Each structure stands twice: as C-alpha cells, then as structure tokens.
Amino acid sequence: MTQVTWRAPDELVERVRSVAAAEGRSLNDYLTRVLRAATDPDLAGDDASRLRERLARAGLLAPSSDPRQPPDEDRLAAARRAAAGGTSLADLVTDGRR
C-alpha cells in the first residue's frame, strides 16, 4: 500500500475531517472512498453529475447547506446603482497605458 501526502487549505481539511467523523469513518478511509468513487468508471453517469452520482452511491455525498435565498430586490438595485457610478474598466485600462 502506498502512502500519499495531501496538501490542502486548513478549512477544507477540517470540513473533510468533520464529514468523515460524522459518518464514523477515519480521515484515511473517507478520502479513500471519495477518491475511489470519483475515479471508478463503473460508477459513472456527465462530469459534475457523474461525480455527484458516484459520491452518492458510495454514501459520501455531504449534505448541502440550506438553499440560498435570492437577494432582496431593493438591495440588489441599490448595489447595481452604486457599481454603475464608479470608474469604468475601460478608463482604468486606458489610464494604465498612458
């Protein structure tokens, strides 16, 4: 058996650890199952959906968080107005080339 070193952002490692622990699995077992599910052609279905399908079949699909709510229309309109009042990207690029 080969040992691999995996470098990842701390927040990702902690999320993976939490999901593994919630499923009563070691980090090693969880990562092995995720990678097997992601690469096993017998578990295939289109790219993103194939991966989700494989993870779900392997029992490794982490539950998604609460669905996001669309932004408030008034706040969105105010943000659009504020964004429209700045210097245009074309002007910034042109100024940088002078």
C-alpha positions in Angstrom: 0.0 0.0 0.0 1.3 3.5 -0.9 1.2 6.5 1.4 0.4 9.9 -0.1 0.9 13.3 1.4 -2.0 15.7 0.6 -1.7 19.4 0.9 -4.9 21.4 1.2 -6.3 24.5 2.8 -6.9 24.1 6.5 -10.6 24.9 6.2 -11.0 22.1 3.6 -9.1 19.6 5.7 -11.3 20.5 8.7 -14.5 20.1 6.6 -13.4 16.7 5.4 -12.5 15.6 8.9 -15.9 16.7 10.1 -17.8 14.8 7.4 -15.7 11.7 8.0 -16.2 11.9 11.8 -20.0 12.4 11.3 -20.0 9.2 9.3 -17.9 7.4 11.8 -15.0 7.0 9.4 -11.3 7.7 9.7 -10.0 10.5 7.5 -8.0 7.9 5.6 -11.0 5.7 5.0 -13.2 8.6 3.9 -10.6 10.0 1.5 -10.0 6.6 0.0 -13.7 6.1 -0.5 -14.2 9.6 -2.0 -11.3 9.1 -4.5 -12.4 5.6 -5.4 -15.9 6.9 -6.1 -14.5 9.8 -8.1 -12.4 7.6 -10.3 -14.3 4.3 -10.7 -15.7 4.2 -14.2 -18.4 1.7 -13.1 -19.9 4.4 -11.0 -20.1 6.9 -13.9 -23.1 8.9 -15.2 -21.8 13.9 -17.3 -18.8 15.3 -15.5 -20.2 17.1 -12.4 -23.3 14.9 -12.2 -21.2 11.7 -12.6 -19.0 12.7 -9.7 -22.1 13.6 -7.5 -23.7 10.3 -8.5 -20.6 8.3 -7.6 -20.3 10.1 -4.3 -23.9 9.5 -3.5 -23.7 5.8 -4.4 -20.6 5.4 -2.2 -22.5 7.1 0.6 -20.1 10.0 0.6 -22.1 12.9 -0.7 -22.0 15.5 2.1 -25.4 17.1 2.7 -25.7 20.5 1.2 -26.4 23.6 3.4 -29.7 25.4 3.4 -30.6 26.7 0.0 -29.5 30.3 -0.5 -32.2 32.9 -0.7 -32.1 35.4 -3.5 -31.0 38.9 -2.6 -33.6 41.5 -1.7 -34.6 43.3 -4.9 -34.2 46.8 -3.3 -30.7 46.0 -2.0 -29.8 44.5 -5.4 -31.0 47.6 -7.2 -29.0 49.8 -4.8 -25.9 47.7 -5.3 -26.2 48.0 -9.1 -26.6 51.7 -8.9 -23.5 52.0 -6.7 -21.5 49.8 -9.0 -22.5 51.8 -12.1 -21.2 55.1 -10.5 -17.5 54.1 -10.4 -14.8 54.4 -13.0 -15.3 52.1 -15.9 -12.8 49.3 -16.5 -12.0 50.7 -20.0 -11.0 54.0 -18.4 -8.8 52.2 -15.8 -7.1 50.2 -18.5 -6.6 53.3 -20.7 -5.2 55.3 -17.8 -2.7 52.5 -17.0 -1.4 52.5 -20.6 -0.6 56.2 -20.8 
